[in-house]
Amino acid sequence: MLVDELAGLDLPQQLVGVAAYVAGVHLIGHNLPLGVHHEGAPFGHPFGFDKQGCDIYSRVIYGARASVSVGVLTTIAVVIIGGTIGAIAGYVGGWIDAVLSRITDVFFAIPLLLAAIVFMQMFKESRSIAMVVIVLSTFAWTSIARITRGSVMSAKNEEFVTAARATGASRARILLSHIIPNSMAPIIVYATVALGTFIVSEASLSFMGIGLPTSVVSWGADISSAQTSLRTNPMVLFYPGAALALTVLSFIMMGDAVREALDPKARK
């Protein structure tokens, strides 16, 4: 009974136990002996247990929160930073375009994962989701900036922009109300695909032990800890790896679908 299982726990543990029970994830009171993770998946636990007796299905589902959060937040930050720089460079032109383009080239030459490893190692004591997002977005905005710059330069020569200038619209209004909305299609497509890349980057950092802290469940950390059980129970590695691969593949396929929907030339 749930009451009997909660009887020996303090109040915070009881609240967690009730929430887990309501969600259908029975994580308490199993008293799992050593080696139970080798005995297959018992009823109610389709993925079985790892060597520490933790339910793998629960960790896979719960780990999606951290991994996808990093991907979504990094994508938003990259679109804001790169989109702003690219829009200003493409619309203003001149020496401003030259300076911003050279800055973009400098950051573009720095490998994303290598830079993330160096900086996460430097700030290893203050690891968090926010820190991973900041580090990744600092070096990943360059492609968005280049795409936005090219799209804005193409859109600013269209007839609707000329008509807006003829009506006396300011440069800021033309950029924000006319050019940027008509330049969003390639940005959205790239951002959708890049989201999967950022999820993989976070998993790689967590796999090496310099990504998210150990208190946060993530697919990369689970894949790393599953190495010790690879020979005896390879499914411990398979499930978080499959979740990571399927999630990235889903975002890539969604990016292709968005591209076909926004680009009539891509339709067959």
Buried (B, 14 or more C-beta within 10 A) or exposed (E): EBEEBBEEBEEEEBEBBEEBBEEEBBBBBBEBEEEBBEEEBEEEBEBBBBBEBBBBBBBBBBBBEBBBBBBBBBBBBBBEBBBBBBBBBBBBBEEEBEEBBEBBEEBBEEEBBEBBBEBBEEBEEEBEBEBBBBBBBBBBBBBBBBBBBBBBBBBBEEEEBEEBBEEEBEEEEBBEEBBBEBBBBBBBBBBBBBBBBBBBBBBBBBBBBBBBBEEBBBBBBBBBBBEEBEEEBEBBBBBBBEBBEEBBEEBBEBBBEBBBEEEEEEEE
